[in-house]
């Protein structure tokens, strides 16, 4: 296994120590293993938290900051955070206006966030949950009942985060998060497996001339394995799959992400974006904003995902609101 | 070869088409193969350009925008841009106050930028050149006489770009660029080779338990090949090598980048940053700003580089100035 690590068991803790050293706007609680905005909790502001297995950086810790998350609870690599961790994050950001949990639809995550929400409720904290299940590739999967939560998580965190920042209620923040999830679709293709520090070898074998179409962000099998296609064809497969599940009409507006899974260089992501953009243009869909880069990754997996959000006026306005996090940053 | 491409010869052109589709603040001239700020040339402002082989994205095209470069001239993958291309970029940003060329020290780049500078001079454009040669690993290399230009290129582009933005003269902009280069050192370690689209296979063999210490950003050999070490030891090798070549004293301030070479996930870069930060702390050096991520890459190479700039007041002030590019963005 070729990784810049010291010992597999120490990877998450040591990476969090690095996050703490790098970002003075974040408070990293190494004991509870949570990443919190230094200004949290803010009285009267809805707290927004997310979490899940590590290995998807910058998701989620990299999206903690003004205009996005108030805290993140990173589990071990590809492992759900435990309820106590999520509870600690919930309490750390509770300013009396309630807390929204953004949860990717994986069985362990759902269960542990639910348990934490109940514990927080016992302590008098109102918790609303937004379940993200945007991956249109498969209906059920290795670690999910229903669709997997992937790239749209970033969209939910950004847009719900902006509404929380401007004073939205816990119900409204959760509601826009759910609407964003509902209006989003994602589709991923892997060229290689990823290697977790604990396993030390690739999670599956993928022959030199094949790709995994509809892969999950932990390397879960997708729709099919097939011969490697040209990028233009891969982009078409992704866009068509998303639009089949989440139809759009001519004149609709979209926020689009072409996301690298960790081991794919930016030059390929831009090449893909050119094709995705052209395909949506042909479909009469106007891309109002885009992201091209590594945002929701799968360790060192070579691969990419496309996420398309059919955006309305409110979503676009909230997308454009200022954000200041390690992974996403722009001004007014 | 597993890449999201259509044909090896079309990669750079198609990726630039994607850049054009993604970034409305950039004008991509596909004929001349240059990326230009839409508001260039600006009368009275020093134009700042850079360029070099593609495959290092976001360098350079991703650093075109307010507060940084006015244009970039990307060559084919790992191939210098041609003089006509550089000349076109120079003319596109010439607002009458002169143009600064930021050139990484590779023989082909140096030659072609020099030729373009002479052609621009014939047309009455004052050109100053800043040669970047920050890589402390080796004195001469496969494609260089003298040290290679790597990570510090970003520091030069940011800091000189800020001075150009606030109205510095062509001499002053070049002078601060040269000072930044002189005060910077970089050191890289590769865990794997990268694969160019044209070659279709890794540029060199690196056994499963070895790393290339002091590698160049095209996979050029470094100081030595040795058994893979723990991340803490690799961070120490990098920091010690840089400080040996560019000594710093207790109380000095630094801007530090832990940079991924393309195939290394962010979780490992943060883990490394934690160790780099601790080592500098022990040396009494204060890190005033940092970057952790993929900024100066080598296609899909698994690896990382550390760059340390011994920063003075002016450099820190210019680093903190607003920047708005696809690859680097922050407010005032």
HADDOCK unambig.tbl for C-alpha pairs under 7 A between the chains (distance, minus, plus):
assign (segid A and resid 2 and name CA) (segid B and resid 191 and name CA) 6.21 0.50 0.50
assign (segid A and resid 4 and name CA) (segid B and resid 230 and name CA) 6.76 0.50 0.50
assign (segid A and resid 4 and name CA) (segid B and resid 231 and name CA) 4.74 0.50 0.50
assign (segid A and resid 4 and name CA) (segid B and resid 268 and name CA) 5.59 0.50 0.50
assign (segid A and resid 5 and name CA) (segid B and resid 230 and name CA) 5.84 0.50 0.50
assign (segid A and resid 5 and name CA) (segid B and resid 231 and name CA) 4.79 0.50 0.50
assign (segid A and resid 5 and name CA) (segid B and resid 268 and name CA) 6.67 0.50 0.50
assign (segid A and resid 6 and name CA) (segid B and resid 230 and name CA) 4.67 0.50 0.50
assign (segid A and resid 6 and name CA) (segid B and resid 231 and name CA) 5.40 0.50 0.50
assign (segid A and resid 6 and name CA) (segid B and resid 232 and name CA) 6.67 0.50 0.50
assign (segid A and resid 14 and name CA) (segid B and resid 271 and name CA) 5.27 0.50 0.50
assign (segid A and resid 15 and name CA) (segid B and resid 267 and name CA) 5.81 0.50 0.50
assign (segid A and resid 15 and name CA) (segid B and resid 268 and name CA) 6.79 0.50 0.50
assign (segid A and resid 15 and name CA) (segid B and resid 270 and name CA) 4.97 0.50 0.50
assign (segid A and resid 15 and name CA) (segid B and resid 271 and name CA) 3.91 0.50 0.50
assign (segid A and resid 17 and name CA) (segid B and resid 274 and name CA) 5.79 0.50 0.50
assign (segid A and resid 18 and name CA) (segid B and resid 270 and name CA) 4.75 0.50 0.50
assign (segid A and resid 18 and name CA) (segid B and resid 271 and name CA) 5.28 0.50 0.50
assign (segid A and resid 18 and name CA) (segid B and resid 273 and name CA) 5.32 0.50 0.50
assign (segid A and resid 18 and name CA) (segid B and resid 274 and name CA) 3.69 0.50 0.50
assign (segid A and resid 19 and name CA) (segid B and resid 270 and name CA) 6.00 0.50 0.50
assign (segid A and resid 21 and name CA) (segid B and resid 274 and name CA) 6.17 0.50 0.50
assign (segid A and resid 21 and name CA) (segid B and resid 277 and name CA) 6.83 0.50 0.50
assign (segid A and resid 22 and name CA) (segid B and resid 290 and name CA) 6.48 0.50 0.50
assign (segid A and resid 55 and name CA) (segid B and resid 267 and name CA) 6.66 0.50 0.50
assign (segid A and resid 57 and name CA) (segid B and resid 266 and name CA) 5.97 0.50 0.50
assign (segid A and resid 57 and name CA) (segid B and resid 267 and name CA) 6.29 0.50 0.50
assign (segid A and resid 58 and name CA) (segid B and resid 266 and name CA) 6.97 0.50 0.50
assign (segid A and resid 191 and name CA) (segid B and resid 2 and name CA) 6.22 0.50 0.50
assign (segid A and resid 230 and name CA) (segid B and resid 4 and name CA) 6.76 0.50 0.50
assign (segid A and resid 230 and name CA) (segid B and resid 5 and name CA) 5.85 0.50 0.50
assign (segid A and resid 230 and name CA) (segid B and resid 6 and name CA) 4.65 0.50 0.50
assign (segid A and resid 231 and name CA) (segid B and resid 4 and name CA) 4.74 0.50 0.50
assign (segid A and resid 231 and name CA) (segid B and resid 5 and name CA) 4.78 0.50 0.50
assign (segid A and resid 231 and name CA) (segid B and resid 6 and name CA) 5.39 0.50 0.50
assign (segid A and resid 232 and name CA) (segid B and resid 6 and name CA) 6.67 0.50 0.50
assign (segid A and resid 262 and name CA) (segid B and resid 263 and name CA) 6.51 0.50 0.50
assign (segid A and resid 262 and name CA) (segid B and resid 264 and name CA) 6.99 0.50 0.50
assign (segid A and resid 262 and name CA) (segid B and resid 265 and name CA) 5.45 0.50 0.50
assign (segid A and resid 263 and name CA) (segid B and resid 262 and name CA) 6.50 0.50 0.50
assign (segid A and resid 263 and name CA) (segid B and resid 263 and name CA) 4.13 0.50 0.50
assign (segid A and resid 263 and name CA) (segid B and resid 264 and name CA) 6.48 0.50 0.50
assign (segid A and resid 263 and name CA) (segid B and resid 300 and name CA) 6.30 0.50 0.50
assign (segid A and resid 264 and name CA) (segid B and resid 263 and name CA) 6.49 0.50 0.50
assign (segid A and resid 264 and name CA) (segid B and resid 300 and name CA) 6.14 0.50 0.50
assign (segid A and resid 265 and name CA) (segid B and resid 262 and name CA) 5.45 0.50 0.50
assign (segid A and resid 265 and name CA) (segid B and resid 299 and name CA) 5.46 0.50 0.50
assign (segid A and resid 265 and name CA) (segid B and resid 300 and name CA) 5.54 0.50 0.50
assign (segid A and resid 266 and name CA) (segid B and resid 57 and name CA) 5.98 0.50 0.50
assign (segid A and resid 266 and name CA) (segid B and resid 58 and name CA) 6.98 0.50 0.50
assign (segid A and resid 267 and name CA) (segid B and resid 15 and name CA) 5.81 0.50 0.50
assign (segid A and resid 267 and name CA) (segid B and resid 55 and name CA) 6.65 0.50 0.50
assign (segid A and resid 267 and name CA) (segid B and resid 57 and name CA) 6.30 0.50 0.50
assign (segid A and resid 268 and name CA) (segid B and resid 4 and name CA) 5.58 0.50 0.50
assign (segid A and resid 268 and name CA) (segid B and resid 5 and name CA) 6.67 0.50 0.50
assign (segid A and resid 268 and name CA) (segid B and resid 15 and name CA) 6.79 0.50 0.50
assign (segid A and resid 270 and name CA) (segid B and resid 15 and name CA) 4.98 0.50 0.50
assign (segid A and resid 270 and name CA) (segid B and resid 18 and name CA) 4.75 0.50 0.50
assign (segid A and resid 270 and name CA) (segid B and resid 19 and name CA) 5.98 0.50 0.50
assign (segid A and resid 271 and name CA) (segid B and resid 14 and name CA) 5.28 0.50 0.50
assign (segid A and resid 271 and name CA) (segid B and resid 15 and name CA) 3.92 0.50 0.50
assign (segid A and resid 271 and name CA) (segid B and resid 18 and name CA) 5.29 0.50 0.50
assign (segid A and resid 273 and name CA) (segid B and resid 18 and name CA) 5.32 0.50 0.50
assign (segid A and resid 274 and name CA) (segid B and resid 17 and name CA) 5.80 0.50 0.50
assign (segid A and resid 274 and name CA) (segid B and resid 18 and name CA) 3.70 0.50 0.50
assign (segid A and resid 274 and name CA) (segid B and resid 21 and name CA) 6.17 0.50 0.50
assign (segid A and resid 277 and name CA) (segid B and resid 21 and name CA) 6.83 0.50 0.50
assign (segid A and resid 290 and name CA) (segid B and resid 22 and name CA) 6.49 0.50 0.50
assign (segid A and resid 299 and name CA) (segid B and resid 265 and name CA) 5.45 0.50 0.50
assign (segid A and resid 300 and name CA) (segid B and resid 263 and name CA) 6.30 0.50 0.50
assign (segid A and resid 300 and name CA) (segid B and resid 264 and name CA) 6.12 0.50 0.50
assign (segid A and resid 300 and name CA) (segid B and resid 265 and name CA) 5.53 0.50 0.50
assign (segid A and resid 329 and name CA) (segid B and resid 329 and name CA) 6.84 0.50 0.50
assign (segid A and resid 329 and name CA) (segid B and resid 330 and name CA) 6.84 0.50 0.50
assign (segid A and resid 330 and name CA) (segid B and resid 329 and name CA) 6.85 0.50 0.50
assign (segid A and resid 330 and name CA) (segid B and resid 330 and name CA) 6.60 0.50 0.50
assign (segid A and resid 331 and name CA) (segid B and resid 331 and name CA) 6.38 0.50 0.50
